[in-house]
Amino acid sequence: MVAQPEQSESPPPDHLRAAGDRIQVLLDASASGGVVARERAEELVRIVADLYGAGLERMLDTLYELGRLDDDVLAAVAADELISSLLLVHGLHPYDITTRVERALDSVRPYLGSHGGDVELVEVTAESVVRLRLLGSCDGCPSSSVTLTLAVEGAVEAAAPEVTGIEVETPTAKASTPGLIPVDALRSRLGDVEPATAAGWEPVPDLADLAQGEVRTIEAAGVAVAACRVGSDLFAYRDQCPHCTGGLAGATLARKIGADSGAAILLCPGCRAHYDVRRAGASLDHEGEHLDPLPLLTREGVVSLAVPGSVTA
């Protein structure tokens, strides 16, 4: 399953995540006082933002001059959701757009791999258009194909909000050389799929407070889901064991002997089959079997799940 975009062990509180929305609400409200009031409010926000941006830049310069801005510190800064977003706003993020896109693609590869697929970064153009190539197959299921694209698109947009467009080259059986398909075109193709099969991002607030090591079953858009948290990462699968076909309510997480602290094995409550959470739910007991992963994405503190509808992928 796809983990959330990398973030710190202590994500920002909800009131900080909601600050941007509140600022916009206040700006809109100021418009009731007329054009001048609106302009003054916007200028105030710009001045405050510039002030804090200059402070962040000075802080990074100071750390660098003291020799403290090493790779470990940069990685920790980039992994924190709140700090990373602030640095992006002010053009101070330690990783360039290409590096951030590559990291985003790495985060969705386990999910793509579970469907026999992969993704390759073709290029990031001078105009900040990200060109990708989907590889492999998705078992010929329309809803899976759309969900795969949504997972890639969502991860890239979360890691690099400044991208001006995403073009995805998809394999087709009818053409020897696939063409580049803009994201808008991909979205419009949802109309070619029956409504019950189309995929989309469904908010799942019930997963926001999932504790480390906890397994929880919920329903999202009519789909039964089993989710768990390993460290700061969330994982979600269809609520069905592929071996015994039973549900996963009551499943537990354990660590395999000799594995590192981030490894996690999900134990089916029915048949006691073992599944590797971080390896897209691959079975440790029965070759070729794996849980059916669903991609997760966190945007502005809201956890969303890519639900492919009622068609089984």
Residue pairs with C-beta under 8 A, 6 or more apart in sequence:
1 110
1 111
1 114
1 235
1 236
1 237
1 277
1 280
1 281
1 291
1 293
1 294
1 295
1 296
2 107
2 108
2 110
2 111
2 151
2 155
2 235
2 293
2 295
2 296
2 297
3 107
3 110
3 233
3 234
3 235
3 278
3 296
4 107
4 232
4 233
4 234
4 296
4 297
4 298
4 303
5 81
5 104
5 107
5 155
5 158
5 159
5 297
5 298
6 78
6 79
6 103
6 107
6 232
7 79
7 80
7 81
7 232
7 298
8 76
8 79
8 80
8 81
8 83
8 232
9 231
9 232
11 81
11 82
11 232
11 301
12 81
12 82
12 301
14 301
16 82
17 82
17 300
17 301
18 301
20 300
21 300
23 45
26 41
27 38
27 41
27 42
27 45
30 37
30 38
30 40
30 41
31 37
31 38
49 89
49 90
52 86
52 90
53 89
53 90
53 92
56 86
56 87
56 90
56 92
57 90
57 92
60 69
60 92
63 69
63 73
74 94
74 95
77 83
77 84
77 87
77 94
78 84
78 87
78 93
78 94
78 95
81 298
84 93
87 93
87 94
88 161
88 162
93 100
95 103
97 124
97 128
97 160
97 162
97 163
98 121
98 124
100 159
100 160
101 121
101 124
101 130
101 156
101 159
101 160
101 163
102 121
103 159
104 155
104 156
104 158
104 159
104 160
105 119
105 121
105 132
105 152
105 155
105 156
107 155
108 119
108 151
108 152
108 155
108 295
109 118
109 119
110 278
110 279
110 280
110 293
111 148
111 151
111 280
111 293
111 295
112 118
112 119
112 134
112 136
112 148
112 151
112 152
113 280
114 280
114 281
114 282
114 290
114 292
114 293
115 136
115 137
115 138
115 139
115 144
115 148
115 313
116 136
116 137
116 138
116 139
117 134
117 135
117 136
117 137
117 138
117 148
118 134
118 135
118 136
119 132
119 133
119 134
119 135
119 152
120 132
120 133
120 135
121 130
121 131
121 132
122 131
122 132
122 133
122 169
123 131
124 130
124 131
124 163
125 131
127 164
127 165
128 162
128 163
128 164
128 165
129 163
129 164
129 165
129 166
129 167
130 156
130 160
130 163
130 165
130 166
130 167
131 167
131 169
131 180
132 152
132 156
132 166
132 167
132 168
132 169
133 168
133 169
133 178
134 148
134 149
134 152
134 168
134 169
134 170
134 171
135 171
136 171
137 171
138 144
138 145
138 148
138 313
139 313
141 308
141 311
141 313
142 192
142 193
142 197
142 311
143 193
143 197
143 198
143 199
143 308
143 309
143 311
143 313
144 308
144 313
145 170
146 186
146 189
146 190
146 193
146 198
146 199
146 308
147 199
147 294
147 295
147 306
147 308
147 313
149 168
149 170
149 186
150 199
150 200
150 201
150 295
150 306
151 295
151 297
151 306
152 168
153 166
153 168
153 183
153 186
154 201
154 295
154 297
154 299
154 304
154 306
155 295
155 297
156 163
156 166
157 163
157 166
158 297
158 298
158 299
165 182
165 183
166 182
166 183
167 180
167 181
167 182
167 183
168 180
168 181
168 183
168 186
169 178
169 179
169 180
169 181
170 178
170 181
171 178
172 178
190 198
190 199
195 309
196 309
196 310
196 311
197 308
197 309
197 310
197 311
198 308
198 309
199 306
199 307
199 308
199 309
200 221
200 306
200 307
201 297
201 304
201 305
201 306
201 307
202 220
202 221
202 304
202 305
202 306
202 307
203 302
203 303
203 304
204 218
204 220
204 225
204 227
204 236
204 296
204 303
204 304
204 305
205 302
205 303
206 216
206 218
207 216
207 218
207 227
207 234
207 236
207 296
207 303
207 305
208 301
208 302
208 303
210 216
210 227
210 228
210 229
210 234
211 229
212 229
212 230
212 231
213 228
213 229
213 230
213 253
213 264
214 228
214 229
214 253
215 226
215 227
215 228
215 248
215 251
215 252
215 253
215 266
216 226
216 227
216 228
217 224
217 225
217 226
217 227
217 239
217 247
217 248
217 249
218 224
218 225
218 227
219 225
220 305
220 307
221 307
221 309
222 309
222 310
223 238
223 294
223 307
223 308
223 309
223 310
224 238
224 239
224 240
224 247
225 236
225 237
225 238
225 239
225 294
225 305
226 236
226 237
226 238
226 239
226 247
226 248
226 249
226 251
226 291
227 234
227 235
227 236
227 237
227 296
228 234
228 235
228 251
228 253
228 264
228 266
228 277
229 235
230 253
230 262
230 264
230 277
230 278
231 262
234 296
234 298
234 303
235 277
235 278
235 281
235 293
235 296
236 293
236 294
236 295
236 296
236 305
237 248
237 281
237 291
237 292
237 293
237 294
238 291
238 292
238 294
239 247
239 248
239 249
240 246
240 247
240 248
240 291
240 292
241 247
241 248
241 268
241 270
241 271
241 273
241 291
242 283
242 289
242 290
242 291
242 292
243 268
243 271
243 273
243 283
243 285
243 286
243 289
244 268
244 270
244 271
244 273
246 268
246 269
246 270
246 271
247 270
248 266
248 268
248 269
249 269
250 269
251 266
251 267
251 268
251 269
252 266
252 267
252 269
253 264
253 265
253 266
253 267
253 277
254 264
254 265
254 267
255 261
255 263
255 264
255 265
256 263
256 265
256 284
262 278
263 276
263 278
264 276
264 277
264 278
265 274
265 275
265 276
265 277
265 284
266 274
266 275
266 277
266 281
266 291
267 273
267 274
268 274
268 275
273 283
273 285
273 286
273 289
274 283
274 284
274 285
275 281
275 282
275 283
275 284
275 290
275 291
276 282
276 283
276 284
280 290
280 291
280 293
281 290
281 291
281 292
281 293
282 289
282 290
283 289
283 290
292 313
294 305
294 306
294 307
294 308
295 305
295 306
296 303
296 304
296 305
296 306
297 303
297 304
297 306
298 304
